[in-house]
Amino acid sequence: MDDEIRPPPLCPARRASSSSRPRHRRVQPQSSRCPLALGPVPAQKALTIADAHHISLRHLQQLLAEDDTSPAAWIRHRRLERCRLDLANPRLSARLIQGIAERWGFTNPTHFSRLFRGVYEIPPRNYRDPPP
């Protein structure tokens, strides 16, 4: 089931430098190495991610703050990335751009287009079908 929420595999951990206990490890929320997203859940919340990793919401916020981001910005970036992958997928070429955006939680097409253009420097339509 696509909308089923499953805990992701554990992320690469490293020893916390500030901890006096050598066994203490923490989650590294780096989108390139750690699948904090729980799969295709467009309305994902930071608390859901924290719960899946058995950490507090505040700890998740602190971990992401180390990378100068917030849970909301990180989730939004992951959703935009999933939209970008769907737009590039030839099997989804018949699906409307608005449908892809809505699948990943972007209900306002104008807002989605602005966010996409702001991150990828190209409108979603041009990304899917590059001008000749």
Sequence and secondary structure as in RCSB ss.txt:
>XXXX:A:sequence
MDDEIRPPPLCPARRASSSSRPRHRRVQPQSSRCPLALGPVPAQKALTIADAHHISLRHLQQLLAEDDTSPAAWI
RHRRLERCRLDLANPRLSARLIQGIAERWGFTNPTHFSRLFRGVYEIPPRNYRDPPP
>XXXX:A:secstr
 TT         EEE TT S TT EEE   TTT   S SS TT  HHHHHHHTT  HHHHHHHHHTTT  HHHHH
HHHHHHHHHHHHH GGGTTS HHHHHHHTT   HHHHHHHHHHHHSS HHHHHS   
